[in-house]
Amino acid sequence: MAKDLYSTLGIARGASAADIKKAYRKLAKANHPDTHAGDAAALARFKEVSAAHTILSDAGERARYDRGEIDADGQPKAPPGFGGGGFRPGPGSGFGGGQPGGSTRFDFGGDTSDLFSELFGGRGAGMGGGSPFGQDPRMRAAPAKGADVTYRLNVPFEDAALLKPQRISLQNGRTLDLKLPAGFEPGRQVRMAGQGETGPGGAGDALVTLEIAPHHFMRRDGDDIRLDLPVRLAEAVLGAKVKVPTPDGVVMLGVPPGSTSGRTLRLRGRGFIRADGSRGDLLATLQIDVPSDDDALRSFVAGWSDTARNPRSALGVE
């Protein structure tokens, strides 16, 4: 089934220019390559919508499409009967008549300029010096845009968590601030339109692949951040307020009395920013740090008994 440009944009044939523009913007935004990286279906849909808008937003081209003079790709249609009886051989045309010198002519029953004006939308006068077989300007290849240029950007861990803009120096000599997309994962590509190499049809784009630099004690876990938090023996036994580093800066965390190594405490909203604007959490796993050369602690433990319980009973060890 032939494509219908109005159906592509989801509008009626009598839609106004404002309706066409509104429908195009909605569909282009929903299928834009920048928000659907690697999605071939979305890219194909984006191209269809853009092509439909190109024709329907031009009053002249839209009228030609509505009259059936061009198809959904903007190409001229053959007239009814073209190649199937639409030409009437004139007397002595060489098709049973015999023209002097063996020449052949076709009688269109009217002026040939009128026919090709109808065929090609009045372009005949500008096509190859008036020749009906001159080149349609729309058939000429569009000037090529410049090549895209690729970059790889290693974003510091804390900056990635907080989506801090990154300054990037481009091959064209410009230095720009790149806005990081919310919820991005390593390997996400961001397109900077018009920042590639120059060409006859305009500049290409800059394609920036985002990576996240490793941190020396924080780890990303989905939208959360994990870290091992050393605490003193007394802080674990008696409970305490301790300082914890986060991408936003240092915050205080309450360690409950009787905490053991391996216990994980949660700081809400201190992780990575998600696509919807919310944030993950920071998960701090306690690690009790016992000094190896504290005589007082050694003497205390030597006189202290904890044989009434077996902390390894869950492992099946007596």
C-alpha positions, 0 to 999 in steps of 0.5 A: 500500500502506498504511503500517505503523508497525512497518515504518517503525521496522524492528521486529516487531509484538511489539516491547517499549516499549524496542525501540520507543524504541531503534529510534526514537532510531537512525532519528531520529539518522540522519535529523535535519534538523540533520545533513541540511540541505536534504535533503528525503528525510531530512526526510520520513523523520524525520517518518515515524519521529517519527509512528510513534513517537508512536503506538507509544510510547503504549500506548493508541494502539498497542492501537487501531492493532493492533486496526485502529481507527486508521490509520498517521496516527492517524485513526479508521477507518470500521467494516466495512460503513460506507456499504456495507450496515452500517446496517439501516433500521428499520421505517418508517425512510423507506427503504420504511417511512414514519415518521410526520412523514417522519422518518428513523431508523437501527436499529444493532441495539444502543446507539449509544454502544457503536458510537461507543465502538468506532469512536472508542476510547471517546472518545464521552463526551468528544466534544461533550457525548456527541454521537457526532459531536463533535470528536475531540480529536486532530482539533483543530489543535495550538497553533502554535509561535512563529516561527523567527528567522534570524541570520547569523554571520561567524566569524573565520577562525582560530576557524572553523579551530579550531571555537572556540565563538562567543558570539551575542546572540539577539533574546530577550535571551539570550547563548549560546555556539554550538558550531561543527559540524566540517567546516562550509562557509560557508552551513551553517545551525545550529538552536538549538531553542527560541530563537525567538519564543514562541507558544501551542505553545512557542518557535520555533527560532533558525536561524544561517547560518554564514559565514567572515570573510576573512583578510588573508593566509591562504586556505581551500582545501578543508580546507587553508590556503594562504599566501604566505611571504616569505623572504630570499635567503640563507634560500632559497639556504642554507636556514633555519628560519623562523617561520610563522603558523598558526591555532594560533599561530607554528610553525617551518618548515624551508626547504631550501637552494636553494629558489626562489620558488613552492616550496610547503612543507607543515605537516601538521595545521594546517588546518581540522578535518574532520567526522571530527575529522582536520585539513587542512594548511597550505601555505606557498608561498615568495616570495623577497624581494629588496631593491631598494636593497641596494648590496652585493647589487647589486655581488655579482650584477654580479660573479657569472655564472649564464649556464651554465643557462637557467631558462626552457628549459621554456617553450621560450625560449632 
